[in-house]
Amino acid sequence: MNARLAFAVALPLAVPLIAAGAPPREGAMLIVPLIPARQAEVIDWIARADAGLIGSGPVPGSLIVIGNRDAIVRETWRHGAITLAARPEICTGRNGWNE
């Protein structure tokens, strides 16, 4: 299979997956550190982004926070982490954050 054909097949499949992982403008987000960091440091810069801590995420070292996407993403990029949509079904196995 040549590269153009592979790209043409992969792109329509990738777009919904990327969109599903995109963090919401406001709401629950999963912060996944790409470089090792002490959890106290991560919580400190989460607080600087005016985000609230919900709890630990499903990935080791990850945290679930709630807040404004732009402020959170700005801090995560500065500290070597990525921000994804946090879905309660995936992160906790429950249907909602309050269950």
MARBA-3410 file (N, C-alpha, C, O; in Angstrom, 1 decimal):
99
0.9,-1.2,0.0,0.0,0.0,0.0,0.9,1.2,0.0,1.8,1.3,0.8 ~ 0.6,2.2,-0.9,1.5,3.4,-0.9,1.1,4.3,0.2,0.0,4.2,0.8 ~ 1.9,5.3,0.4,1.7,6.3,1.5,0.4,7.1,1.3,-0.3,7.4,2.3 ~ 0.1,7.5,0.1,-1.1,8.3,-0.2,-2.4,7.5,0.2,-3.3,8.1,0.8 ~ -2.4,6.3,-0.3,-3.5,5.5,0.0,-3.7,5.2,1.5,-4.8,5.3,2.0
-2.6,5.0,2.2,-2.7,4.7,3.6,-3.2,6.0,4.3,-4.0,5.9,5.3 ~ -2.7,7.2,3.9,-3.1,8.4,4.5,-4.6,8.6,4.3,-5.4,9.1,5.2 ~ -5.1,8.4,3.0,-6.5,8.5,2.7,-7.4,7.6,3.5,-8.5,8.0,3.8 ~ -6.9,6.5,3.8,-7.7,5.5,4.6,-7.7,5.9,6.1,-8.7,5.8,6.8 ~ -6.5,6.3,6.6,-6.3,6.6,8.0,-7.0,7.9,8.5,-7.5,8.0,9.6
-7.0,8.9,7.6,-7.5,10.2,8.0,-8.9,10.2,8.5,-9.2,10.7,9.5 ~ -9.8,9.6,7.7,-11.2,9.6,8.2,-11.4,8.8,9.5,-12.3,9.1,10.2 ~ -10.5,7.8,9.7,-10.6,7.1,11.0,-10.1,7.9,12.1,-10.5,7.7,13.3 ~ -9.0,8.7,11.9,-8.3,9.4,12.9,-9.1,10.6,13.4,-9.1,10.9,14.6 ~ -9.8,11.3,12.6,-10.5,12.5,13.0,-11.5,12.3,14.1,-11.5,13.0,15.1
-12.4,11.3,14.1,-13.3,11.1,15.2,-12.6,10.7,16.5,-13.0,11.1,17.6 ~ -11.5,10.0,16.4,-10.7,9.6,17.6,-10.1,10.8,18.2,-10.1,10.9,19.4 ~ -9.5,11.7,17.4,-8.9,12.9,17.9,-10.0,13.8,18.5,-9.8,14.3,19.6 ~ -11.1,13.9,17.8,-12.2,14.8,18.4,-12.7,14.3,19.7,-13.0,15.1,20.6 ~ -12.8,13.0,19.8,-13.3,12.4,21.1,-12.3,12.7,22.2,-12.8,12.8,23.4
-11.1,12.8,22.0,-10.1,13.1,23.0,-9.8,14.5,23.3,-9.1,14.9,24.2 ~ -10.4,15.4,22.4,-10.2,16.8,22.6,-10.8,17.3,23.9,-12.0,17.0,24.1 ~ -10.1,18.1,24.7,-10.7,18.6,26.0,-11.8,19.6,25.7,-11.8,20.4,24.7 ~ -12.8,19.6,26.6,-13.9,20.6,26.4,-13.5,22.0,26.8,-12.4,22.1,27.4 ~ -14.2,23.0,26.3,-13.8,24.4,26.6,-13.9,24.6,28.1,-13.0,25.3,28.7
-14.9,24.1,28.8,-15.0,24.1,30.2,-15.4,22.7,30.7,-16.3,22.1,30.0 ~ -14.9,22.2,31.8,-15.3,21.0,32.3,-14.2,20.1,32.7,-13.1,20.5,33.0 ~ -14.5,18.8,32.8,-13.5,17.8,33.3,-12.5,17.5,32.2,-12.8,17.2,31.1 ~ -11.2,17.4,32.6,-10.1,17.1,31.7,-9.1,16.2,32.4,-8.9,16.2,33.7 ~ -8.5,15.4,31.6,-7.4,14.5,32.1,-6.1,15.0,31.8,-5.8,15.3,30.6
-5.2,15.2,32.8,-3.9,15.7,32.6,-2.9,14.5,32.7,-2.9,13.9,33.7 ~ -2.2,14.3,31.6,-1.3,13.1,31.6,0.1,13.7,31.4,0.5,14.2,30.3 ~ 1.0,13.5,32.4,2.4,14.0,32.3,3.2,13.1,31.3,3.1,11.9,31.4 ~ 3.9,13.8,30.4,4.8,13.0,29.5,6.2,12.9,30.0,6.9,12.0,29.6 ~ 6.5,13.7,31.0,7.8,13.6,31.6,7.5,13.5,33.1,6.5,14.0,33.6
8.3,12.7,33.8,8.0,12.5,35.3,8.0,13.8,36.0,8.8,14.7,35.8 ~ 7.0,13.9,36.9,6.9,15.1,37.7,6.3,14.7,39.1,5.5,13.7,39.2 ~ 6.7,15.4,40.1,6.1,15.2,41.4,4.7,15.6,41.4,4.4,16.7,40.9 ~ 3.8,14.9,42.0,2.4,15.2,42.0,2.1,16.5,42.7,1.2,17.3,42.3 ~ 2.9,16.9,43.7,2.7,18.2,44.4,3.0,19.3,43.4,2.3,20.4,43.4
4.0,19.2,42.5,4.3,20.2,41.5,3.1,20.4,40.5,2.7,21.5,40.2 ~ 2.6,19.2,40.1,1.5,19.2,39.1,0.3,19.9,39.8,-0.4,20.7,39.1 ~ 0.0,19.6,41.0,-1.2,20.2,41.7,-1.0,21.7,41.8,-1.9,22.5,41.7 ~ 0.3,22.1,42.1,0.6,23.5,42.2,0.3,24.3,40.9,-0.4,25.3,40.9 ~ 0.7,23.7,39.7,0.4,24.5,38.5,-1.0,24.3,38.0,-1.5,25.1,37.3
-1.7,23.3,38.5,-3.1,23.2,38.2,-3.8,24.3,39.0,-4.8,24.9,38.4 ~ -3.4,24.5,40.2,-4.0,25.6,41.0,-3.8,27.0,40.3,-4.7,27.8,40.3 ~ -2.6,27.2,39.7,-2.3,28.4,39.0,-3.2,28.6,37.8,-3.5,29.7,37.4 ~ -3.7,27.5,37.2,-4.6,27.6,36.1,-6.1,27.7,36.6,-7.0,27.6,35.8 ~ -6.3,27.9,37.9,-7.6,28.0,38.5,-8.5,26.8,38.2,-9.7,26.9,38.0
-7.9,25.7,38.2,-8.6,24.4,38.0,-8.8,23.7,39.3,-8.0,23.8,40.2 ~ -9.9,23.0,39.4,-10.2,22.2,40.6,-9.8,20.7,40.4,-10.0,20.2,39.3 ~ -9.2,20.1,41.4,-8.8,18.7,41.3,-9.9,17.8,41.7,-10.6,18.0,42.7 ~ -10.2,16.9,40.7,-11.3,15.9,41.0,-10.7,14.6,41.6,-11.2,14.1,42.5 ~ -9.5,14.2,41.1,-8.9,13.0,41.6,-7.8,12.5,40.7,-7.4,13.1,39.7
-7.3,11.3,41.0,-6.3,10.6,40.2,-6.9,10.1,38.9,-8.1,9.7,38.9 ~ -6.2,10.1,37.8,-6.6,9.5,36.6,-6.3,8.1,36.4,-5.6,7.5,37.3 ~ -6.7,7.5,35.3,-6.4,6.0,35.1,-5.0,5.7,34.6,-4.6,4.6,34.7 ~ -4.3,6.7,34.2,-2.9,6.6,33.8,-2.0,6.9,35.0,-2.2,7.9,35.6 ~ -0.9,6.1,35.3,-0.1,6.5,36.4,0.4,7.9,36.3,1.0,8.3,35.3
0.2,8.7,37.4,0.7,10.1,37.4,-0.3,11.1,36.9,-0.1,12.3,36.9 ~ -1.4,10.6,36.3,-2.4,11.5,35.7,-3.4,12.0,36.7,-3.6,11.3,37.8 ~ -4.0,13.1,36.4,-5.0,13.7,37.3,-6.2,14.2,36.5,-6.1,14.5,35.4 ~ -7.3,14.1,37.2,-8.6,14.6,36.6,-8.9,16.0,37.2,-8.9,16.1,38.5 ~ -9.0,17.0,36.4,-9.3,18.3,36.9,-10.5,18.9,36.2,-11.0,18.4,35.2
-11.0,20.0,36.8,-12.2,20.7,36.1,-11.8,22.2,36.1,-11.3,22.7,37.0 ~ -12.1,22.8,34.9,-11.7,24.2,34.7,-11.8,24.6,33.3,-12.5,24.0,32.5 ~ -11.1,25.7,33.0,-11.1,26.3,31.7,-10.0,25.7,30.8,-8.8,25.7,31.3 ~ -10.3,25.2,29.7,-9.4,24.5,28.8,-8.1,25.4,28.5,-7.0,24.9,28.6 ~ -8.4,26.6,28.1,-7.2,27.4,27.6,-6.2,27.6,28.7,-5.0,27.5,28.5
-6.7,27.9,29.9,-5.7,28.1,31.1,-5.0,26.8,31.4,-3.8,26.8,31.7 ~ -5.7,25.7,31.4,-5.1,24.4,31.7,-4.1,24.0,30.7,-3.0,23.5,31.0 ~ -4.5,24.1,29.4,-3.6,23.7,28.3,-2.3,24.5,28.3,-1.2,24.0,28.1 ~ -2.4,25.8,28.6,-1.3,26.7,28.7,-0.3,26.1,29.7,0.9,26.1,29.5 ~ -0.8,25.8,30.9,0.1,25.2,32.0,0.6,23.8,31.6,1.8,23.5,31.9
-0.2,23.0,31.0,0.3,21.6,30.7,1.4,21.7,29.7,2.3,20.9,29.8 ~ 1.3,22.5,28.7,2.4,22.6,27.7,3.7,23.1,28.3,4.7,22.6,28.0 ~ 3.5,24.0,29.3,4.8,24.5,30.0,5.4,23.4,30.8,6.6,23.5,31.0 ~ 4.7,22.5,31.2,5.2,21.5,32.2,5.3,20.0,31.6,5.4,19.1,32.3 ~ 5.2,19.9,30.3,5.4,18.6,29.7,4.3,17.6,29.9,4.6,16.5,30.2
3.1,18.1,29.7,1.9,17.2,29.9,1.0,17.5,28.8,1.1,18.5,28.1 ~ 0.0,16.6,28.6,-1.0,16.8,27.6,-2.4,16.8,28.3,-2.5,16.2,29.4 ~ -3.4,17.4,27.7,-4.7,17.5,28.3,-5.7,16.8,27.3,-5.7,17.1,26.1 ~ -6.5,15.9,27.9,-7.5,15.2,27.1,-8.8,15.4,27.8,-8.9,15.8,28.9 ~ -9.9,15.0,27.0,-11.2,15.0,27.6,-11.2,13.9,28.7,-10.8,12.8,28.4
-11.8,14.2,29.8,-12.0,13.2,30.9,-13.4,12.7,30.8,-14.3,13.4,31.1 ~ -13.6,11.4,30.5,-14.9,10.8,30.5,-15.0,10.0,31.7,-14.2,9.1,32.0 ~ -16.1,10.1,32.5,-16.2,9.4,33.7,-16.2,7.9,33.5,-15.8,7.1,34.3 ~ -16.8,7.4,32.4,-16.9,6.0,32.1,-15.5,5.4,32.0,-15.2,4.3,32.4 ~ -14.6,6.2,31.4,-13.2,5.7,31.1,-12.3,5.9,32.4,-11.6,5.0,32.8
-12.5,7.1,33.0,-11.6,7.4,34.1,-12.0,6.7,35.4,-11.1,6.4,36.2 ~ -13.3,6.5,35.6,-13.7,5.9,36.9,-14.5,4.6,36.8,-14.7,3.9,37.8 ~ -15.0,4.3,35.6,-15.9,3.2,35.4,-17.3,3.5,35.8,-18.2,2.6,35.8 ~ -17.6,4.7,36.2,-19.0,5.1,36.5,-19.6,5.9,35.4,-18.9,6.4,34.5 ~ -20.9,6.2,35.5,-21.6,6.9,34.4,-21.5,8.4,34.6,-21.7,9.2,33.7
-21.2,8.9,35.8,-21.0,10.3,36.1,-20.0,10.6,37.1,-19.6,9.7,37.8 ~ -19.6,11.9,37.3,-18.6,12.2,38.2,-19.1,12.2,39.7,-18.3,12.0,40.6 ~ -20.4,12.3,39.9,-21.0,12.3,41.2,-21.5,11.0,41.7,-22.1,10.9,42.8 ~ -21.3,9.9,41.0,-21.8,8.6,41.4,-20.9,8.0,42.4,-21.1,6.9,42.9
END
